[in-house]
Amino acid sequence: MLPSALSHCLRFLVSIFALFLSFPTMAAWELNMPKGVTPISETVYDLHMIIFYICVVIAVIVFGVMLWSIFYHRKSRGYKPANFHESTLVEVIWTVIPLIILIVMAIPATEGVFAMYNYDDSEVDIKVTGYQWKWRYEYINDDIDFFSTLTTTTEEIHNQQTKNKNYLLEVDNPIVVPIGKKIRFLLTSNDVIHSWWVPELAVKKDAIPGFINESWTLVKEPGIYRGQCAELCGKDHGFMPIVVEAVEQEQYDLWIQQKQEETALRLAQAAKEAAQTWDMDRLMASGKPLYEKNCLACHQANGEGLPPVFPALKNSPVIKGPISEHIQIILHGRSGTAMAAYAPQLSDSEVAALVTYERNAWGQNSNETVQPSDVTKLR
């Protein structure tokens, strides 16, 4: 028995020693919540710390009295338990003291909640729409509208490539806001419930189909702040990052101007392409990356899908059926399924290329082409 016990003790000591050796290798040994860079995040942090210290004081007093009583009133010292049924004074004390503690905690908590729900006097209004699985941002006062999509490569996701520092937290189009200005967010969803969450901004609000929720922030320091969808919203829930870039007002004004110019250029380019006649090679070359970006996650690279939730496209009734029906499904989605509407996301030429690719990929070779003008008629 002794050797066995010693062996277990030695294993335990070695484990503890190894644990302490691993401390310097930890990237961040952070147990507390982030303080954030907004007035609300600082209010939340301060409230958290106030309640934490109150809990610490209560724990020290309660457990201190318990341990003192257990030690000094133990049977081996000759003490006998008191024989009483109840005490009015004690009951009054343990009712009044917790009531006072709750009032002390409720005052700053109520002030914080009122501040969170004060959306007045906003200087920038941004509509945020959740899609499976990306975000759409509309700057209501500046006529800017764009989608923000994950840019982490599939090679990184499948461990075929080294993961970078911002793995699953990088996007192609970050949202840009000015520092020192009150930003109001109007949140909704195009399909299922999502949740827009950026911890350092203390913003976490559900995006619900058919409803508009509100939240706000005021960023005090320039920087890049990252978040994620915090509501389980489907297969690629973990691939909906949020990137907020806070900049000085001059840089923000320049960004607004550049985005407006990009939007005008994109619309002009889309109108030009829609008036052209595309050949099969051009449609297929343009359709393949569009499919990989928008459709591959559900319908797979080989078009065989993940039935029954994500049906196969290869040799499916949609691919073999009328082209007009195929276009309508891509434009407007399909009710009761995970199929999203891509009318706000893709131009007429992009839809034409995507439909052509899906009808000719994976060895199907239907030789059917769709022109942007065909999509324009059905949009």
Secondary structure, 3 states (H helix, E strand, C coil): CHHHHHHHHHHHHHHHHHHHHHHHHCCCCCCCCCCCCCHHHHHHHHHHHHHHHHHHHHHHHHHHHHHHHHHHCCHHHCCCCCCCCCCHHHHHHHHHHHHHHHHHHHHHHHHHHHHHCCCCCCCEEEEEEEECCEEEEEECCCCEEEEECECCCHHHHCCCCCCCCCCCCCECCCEEEECCCCEEEEEEECCCCEEEEEHHHCEEEEECECCCEEEEECCCCCEEEEEEECCCCCCCHHHCEEEEEEECHHHHHHHHHHHHHHHHHHHHHHHHHHCCCCCHHHHHHHHHHHHHHHCHHHHCCCCCCECCCECCCCCCHHHHCCHHHHHHHHHHCCCCCCCCCCCCCCCHHHHHHHHHHHHHCCCCCCCCCCCHHHHHHHC
